[in-house]
Amino acid sequence: MSKTLEIPPTIDKNKTDYSNILNTLSYLKSQLKLQRGFQNNSQESFSIHYPWDLSDSTEKSWCINWLQSLIKSASKQLMVHDSPESLEQLDSIISQVSDIISELCGEGASNPKQVSIRLWNSSFDPFDVILNEPSYQEADLGSKTWGSSILLSRFISRNPSFFSQYTKIIELGSGTGLCGISLCKILQEYPKTFNITITDFLDPLLFSISSSFKINLPESIPIKQGSFQFGQNSLANVSKLDWFDVNSVISDTPNQDNHIHIQPPQANYFDVSQNMSVSSFDTFPLKDSRDSYDLIIASDVLYEIQHALIIPKVVHLLLLKNEIARNSFLNAFPDASNFPIIPSFINPTPYLDKLSLSKVPLFLITAPLRKTHWAEINTFESTMIQFGFKCIFYKDTSLSQDLENWYLSNPNSTENNREKISSNTISDDLIYRIYFWI
């Protein structure tokens, strides 16, 4: 049985109980794993340890002070100890403490880590997507799995039949890969051939996506760097894509409307690109992919005005043009000029099912509605309309509201199902918008 100490253990020059220190560090790592979405293992035991409560801000601060004192004491003891056993224990303490401190001090200081995101299928059966997140230093803002991608991946996991109607799909700005990997997980069960492309700009993210893909689809067959065969002979490609390359592609096209050159943002873009070596991942063939994809997905890609201007250009270039199917769908509405066509208070499911069955190419995107980024949201919406897109439906929701609304609208709902989803509610009060553009 696990026992707890009344005071945190310390390193003493005369006598140190290394087992209590190492057990306490193991306990702390288990608490951090819970915060990263991994499920509690009731069988896990840490023998004698100090039970730090990381959910309490004051105790978390004391814990960081204790960890800092540990690393100082361990470093001093390394200079005087000569027994191999003591040196090994001190090295282990320093290494573990460094990792724990970096995670406790926030994203900017965090080392690479693994997170677990819980999703549910349409029958409320849960499954977890395990993601390898790179460090903030390696991948900047892309190193974190943001709420927008969780919202979109939930919609994907709950609506497999909807997504199975699309066969050639690309994700823009995948980040840690949650949405693209979730899509491949649900589609692998279908007796169809899918072609999924997961893209981002940074190599550390592409490496993380590739390693996470293999974790979540262990039966997939690697073909080459970033390329996997999965399911019923389907193909997933992890590729490098710079959205701003669309400027040169469109400028080479005669009589192309909306061909204003969009400069990339100075912040982040040049910082991360200047020190990049030659990528080991295939560069996405933007020029050869015009009108190729019947579904494009993206999440949290509008954090600069330039992104709000360039994303519509990329989507306009890549999305398949099926005007017959599109017009047939729009003609079912009395006034298709309204934005959105389907009011948010109406259940959109029948309309969206008709959309996918009609083979209408779709751009599905989620974005956070941050107070500081309304200019980006408004610019994105107006630019999409300028390119001739119509928003058929959008909905604003928090992550907790999304689960509650799904539960209430699902005919299979039971109290047991409510318990399944309520036990895994993510603490995030931000409001997100999910758009359906055709």
Beta strands, then each sheet from edge to edge (+ up, - down):
strand 1: 3-4
strand 2: 48-49
strand 3: 113-120
strand 4: 126-133
strand 5: 168-172
strand 6: 195-200
strand 7: 221-224
strand 8: 227-230
strand 9: 234-240
strand 10: 295-299
strand 11: 362-368
strand 12: 391-397
strand 13: 432-437
sheet 1: 1+ 2+
sheet 2: 3+ 4-
sheet 3: 7+ 8- 9+ 6+ 5+ 10+ 11+ 13- 12+
end
